[in-house]
């Protein structure tokens, strides 16, 4: 019990440290904005944006691949939900990157409005998908029709691609050039933050109930905390090339890395750890049986 308590304290300390440092960073930016705030040149920002977004896309797709191909063995409903969520997120983030202001034509003229729409869709998809997965019992099974789930996810992503590219005028604006974010964009970001906060609490409760054995839950909580601060940064920017926008992308890449690690631990490392523990128990039983005989 002492070991478990120490482990819980260690994870709590890590989460509190992340929150404290992130809050101090935001306060520092707000107080010393005249020194730290700047609008980067399009060439510099786009170079970093492409690198950071492609990195997050790779990690999103890796989460999809890991959870999808382990689904055949586990048949867990949670796994297929997470797999489809991150497949959709990887596609929407790809559309966001290709549509960013300053990028070449992607179906239609690239613009801040298009990129912002794809960003918001990806963020809400990730937030809602993780929330739904946290509400599904870990051992809940589902029939092996993963191909249909993937097909539906790709179809929905393509539908959103067509809507944003060819019906953007029918959608409420999220960003206006020269003015900045609209109230709707800020409200949607706050909604995503609220959903992720609830999801982080649910995963942390699951971590405690599991006697702190599943390290994946603790990593998910930390990833969601970074994602929350990413959303906070994306409520502050006035220009798509400014400091807050860049900071939001830094937080996002850290969050996705932690989520990838968490889901890799749960879907790949954990089964091997359970197998190793079962082998050790069997070995002890065999040794005891020889002594009894």
Secondary structure as UniProt FT lines:
FT   HELIX           2..31
FT   HELIX           33..36
FT   HELIX           42..74
FT   HELIX           77..99
FT   TURN            101..102
FT   HELIX           112..135
FT   TURN            138..139
FT   HELIX           146..166
FT   HELIX           168..170
FT   STRAND          175..176
FT   TURN            177..179
FT   STRAND          180..181
FT   HELIX           183..209
FT   TURN            210..212
FT   HELIX           215..233
FT   TURN            234..236
FT   TURN            240..241
FT   HELIX           243..264
FT   HELIX           265..269
FT   HELIX           270..292
//
